[in-house]
Amino acid sequence: QRQLQIEADQQSKMVSRVENWEEVISRLGLQELCPTKFTIADAICLSSSKEHKHQTEKDLAFAFLQKLLMLDYRVRHLTVREESNAASNGKDRREEIPGKDMTDLFNFFSNEKTGCDDTHTTQEARIHPMDVQMAVFQCADSFLRQYMVTKLSQCQYALPLLVPNPVTAQIELPLWTFRLIRKSWKSTDGSSRDVPVYKTQTPMVSVFRLGSVSSSKSQLLNSLINRRHDTFFHRHCPGSSRSRLLLDGVVEIAWYCPAGRNDDVFDDCVAFCNLRGDAGEHQQQREFMVQAATVNVVLVKDFNLDDKLKNILQQLLKSPKSLICLLTEDDRDGKNENKFKIGLKDRSQAEITEELIKTIKTCLTNHSFSLEQCPHLMKNFTFDEKSEDCQTGKCSAEELMQLLKTVKLSQIKEKILPCQERLWRDWCQKSKELHLLNGDIEQTRSNIEQEMESIRSQQRDCNLSDLMKTFIRHLQSKTETQKMYFLNWLGIFIDDHGSDQLSKLHQKYTEKWLAVKSLKQEHNKSDALKRNQNELEEISVQLDASYLGLEHILREMGQIYEAWEYQPGAAELGVYSFPALAADLLISGFPVELMDGDAAHIPLKWIDSVLGKVMERLGDQRMFVLSVLGLQSSGKSTLLNAMFGLQFPVSAGRCTRGAFMQLVRVKEEKQNLRFDYLLVIDTEGLRAPRLAGKSAHKHDNELATFVIGLGNMTLINIMGENTAEMQDILQIAVQAFLRMKQVRLTPNCMFVHQNVTDITAGEKNIEGRRRLQETLDEMAQIAAKEEEFDVENFNDVIRFDVEKDVQYFAQLWEGNPPMAPPNPRYSENVQELKHRILSAALEQKSLNLSEFKTRIQDLWEALLNEDFVFSFKNTLEILVFRKLELMYENWTWQLRESVLAIDSTLFNRIENGELVNVDGNSLSQKINGTYDGIKQDMEKHFAEDKNKEILAQWKAKTEQNFDQLKKELIEGSKTKFDEVVQLKARFKELEDKKTHYESELFNRSKQMASTLRDKDSDEEELQRAFDSMWETWVSDLTADIPPVKVIHIEKDVMRILTDCYGRQLIQARKDLGHYKKICYSPDYSDCVKKHLFRKACDYVTRSNILKPEEQQSIRALTQDITREVEEYIKKKRVNNFGYSDNYICETVNTVKNKIVEFETKTKRIMFIKDFKVDLCLYVCDIAVEKFSELHSAFREANDPLIYLSSKRADYNSIFRKFCQGATSTTVFADFICSKLKPSILQAVYDKTAIAAAGEMRASFPAFSGNRSDLEKHMLLQLAEEEDFDMYMKYIHNPVKHFKEFITQNVKKHIFKDGDSSMCRLLTDNLTLVLSCVDNAVKMASEHVKNSENSDVEMWLNTFSTEIRDELKFTEKALRGVQYQDIRDFDFLQEEMVKDLQKVTEDLIDGFRIFNSSFNMNMFREKPDEILFRQLSRCWAQCPFCKAICTQGVAGHPGDHSVSFHRPSGVNGCRWGFTGSLISYFCSSSVASLGTFKSNGERFLYKNYRRAGGEFAEWSITPDSGQQLYWKWFVSRFEKDLEKHYSSSFGLFGIPKVWKKITKEDAIRSLK
């Protein structure tokens, strides 16, 4: 019967336990996370920028975790807000009782039930705070549990040691949760300890109660451990309630840690265990505590216990262990050996505490307790570390530790992780040297690059150590959970392995430092001081070598990867998978090293690849980057960990080195934050002692510039509130922010003043804020002066509000460590700061992951070059601008294409006599439709592009350039039309005569045919008759008009030049032929009067008589004169007006005047007569060719005999048709079509020119990109052809080469074999034109049929009106033609259609034999000319190497820049004294310590902008030395260059490594 009752009781308890569990998780809303599905990622995921209000019970779990991660120990006071309860309940519990006079004393104290009682009984009990903690603990996975317990420990709270499962009642010992906790204390004997808590060997005091007692056991324990802090939660704590459902049976543990002071409660560390609930009901827990304890403390009411409890107490009395029995309802004390009885009745709390402490001290023996022993004490418990995943991770970590333990700690990095030690540091040093070149720059660069390659080769030769192979194997083979266990165990074991040795080294260091200090104070300069200093330095080196963590193993991974990436090959063990492994760690919330703190360098390839893999997995997510900057040990990592629940190391002696990054995910429902991830960057402290005397200031400035540049926001962390103590960090930070402003990066900042003692400092320190603002303004002015920038105050540098952007933080600890809990005010400050950061993030543009990648590269490259502002290259900004260039190309083409189409229409109207004047306003109105549409597209692009903030800086300039283009196009069109109108008026008489001639010929052909029609004449007779009459007709018609005379332009040139310089000199220079290459001459020294230079210097030789800039100025003079003459020839319109020898005179005078102007301006250079003659001959050759071609066209168009001869076949055809009996209508239709045919062909060519240019611009690679792409294609073509002369033309006359390149490729595209694209374009446009003509025929026929007085003249008027915009044709062209007998307009329409079909067939047949029939001169505007105007942009040249600016917009915003700089010697530049050609790239020089001279003053290449003028307008950023193309060119054409410039590349020539570069390498470098 008893057994059945026991089983029934157990069954009832189990049901009750399960019901309690389900009730709690239901009310907390944790059903979906149960069991163990709650992860750290869920806990730290950003949810809102506002404080968690926990308005309902379902908010409590997440609110608990949020407060816990911020180290707010009030987390255990967490309840649903009272106002929420009141609102839901609908009434106040203290409402008045109806019908009672509560002023009556009897009624007031009456026991009668009141409304208050009713409310109380019906109201649902509030969830107990410890139930919230235990519910979250039960739902959490192992890692979140560990995280929770670690945070609870930091809050100085008791930790769950034994936890009953709420469903199965199985007891679990969560040893894993204690693995990251460390305890430190100082004993009264002066010894200090800092050990992991699981290894701590301490006495343990077990405390439990038997039965119900009136005193609070937990409250009593708190008085022993920390009287100011509730280590154990008890019934009187805020938020406590009567019902607790999950806490009974839980055993909690806490440690008392002394501080080495006189007021310490215990002399050494002591553990306290507290069993929740009645120990009589929890046998297993009680037995564990009794067995593990040094002292057992039992609370009982008195000795009136039931049998069960008496038996328990009896066992404790028999146990050899000390027992302290506390009687709550008794006042008697007693003692029997190590068994004590203390009565608590009628005693004060202080008296009880004092007595208990004294008694416990008496009982403490050498018996010690350790958490690691727990699994051996109780075999029937479950242990979290026994899980399969945990054991797998542990075994894997132990395998690695076995490998580590074979090597001395201080030698592990050198022997097992060799790639990151000397080799990596040497490589970093060489990388920095690469940006501080001196001497023979290119040779030095080549030597350094070879050394760097050698270091990488040595790293590859190291191969993977057994440790690294094992580490990688485990990372690759484990599940995600096993991997995290593995890494955590490995970190634990590594810390444990090195802790003792590091502690000894630190002790040795301290002793040695004190010895050195003592000797210095004694002013002892003996050998003893030097010896001690050397020994101190050796210990410091050992300490550095002995620091080992997971980051070093991951760093080794990175170096192995970089070594193989540097020279890709058959890497072992999947080296190329390393970035993916690191990316997975970063995504899972593991901090990843961004900057190596030991080498002070960033492994760019590694970081780029890791972030690339993150992008592959997550996509190009939006990120808000938060970085922190502050002095060492100022609490930066602690602040970040508290604010976002991160895991940056913060333990003593483990200061952050370098920079680490960690990702925090944003909850999906909180996308209003405008970013998907928060990326937090924790940094090494400034003014680190380890850097003393090692360029600490430079290192700190680099670090500050880097982290401030990376972040959307930077926290400037300062310890203390005294502005006088802030000078160091403020100076560094302000200078970094100023640099950001200069390179157009706009990070924000907040100042965090930590350790402010006055709780109201934030409100009262107005004076401090004012002083801070003044200090920042002063620092800004000082930094601006140093950076040569105009700034008045800090707000000119960044947006800053001293009221909002300065946070005052309370000190971290509430009391004195090691027992002090975190200050809750600190936690409130953390919450407020987090809120302000996330609020500020709403107003900022987040970075995409891809943008963050490129910014790392840009910032670091600029920092390596020391002069950050001059060297910074914002890759993202460049990419955005390149995209804008392409968009601008499209917009300008749309506008230009529209203008070209309008030009064709208006040109036809002018030719047809419809227009006699074209004004700018009408042109503007016609363009406005297209213009307005493009402007809308432009506005949309600037407003909606994802990089609109970056684009904003170019918006105004782009719109201005576009408006300017519109204006130029309108002005250009108007100028053309004005000329056409003038020509039309000037040649009106000639046109009228042509019309008269054709009418006469038509009529005479008709008359003669009518006389011969009735005769039976054969074909030969008809032909003889026509030939005979034709000569007579032409002779009669042109009898009074002289023919256009034949000209001899070459004779005119010789005559005019002879008059100027004499025939003998002219003929001699012409025969030599040197003048033909005057624009590309390598050296103009023979062209100047040398005696002028001998007066100036004593070292004049042929090779150095002219400075490089003087050589270039003469070359530019020849090219400018050539361009001016070509423009002059165009303006003369010889094809319209004919040639005059005055044109040659004016050309020669232009040359002479330009030379005089140049000599006057330079003063130092005077040309000999030979040069002047050569230049005249060169430009006159151009004039002869152009004038001859143009005059030939003029003669064909204006000589009546030539013109009429071209019409002979047409009139022969008319004559024959009349003879054959054709009707007037048939002949008339044929005559019209014969006159339409050339106009149709011209219209087709005009349309095809625009279409061909558009098609090539869209599809031809060289023309479809931006200007930089076009430059690459020109270089590719030059490399493929390997023609040195073509290279010289490209280098010395880039505009001409540019034109020729376009023309050559257009012709190649037009005439290439087997390509029907041009034939297709011509055919398509022919179809469009003929469609217009067909419609005009129909419209004219319809019109005359619907009119009363219809005749052929009306038909012609209508027809010509309809085609006036498409073709040159008017009814006036038929004036005098006898066609009045035509009346059948349907028949005329039929004949017109037939004849137009014949015209179509003839033209298409011509298109099919394209290469022979195509005439480029038919284009009114040639495709290559259209493309040249479209693609021609900025022509500024680099002041050093003369490379052409590749910015895609004329008048572009910002500096000039070029994608490919080249050695200055390619352009003929020489060293002043030696005369040898310069082999340096200017992009290498600006990274060197070399100098150059400008206007008599010498400047560092690094500071080239300070030379002013054109130097200040160029952005020349140091490159990585990978300009293989021009290195190949110099190597390939070294001898040609030396011969061309009559010089050499110096004694040692070019670097040998250049000769190894192949043409394929060069071409590949372009692509």
Disulfide bonds with the S-S distance in Angstrom:
none
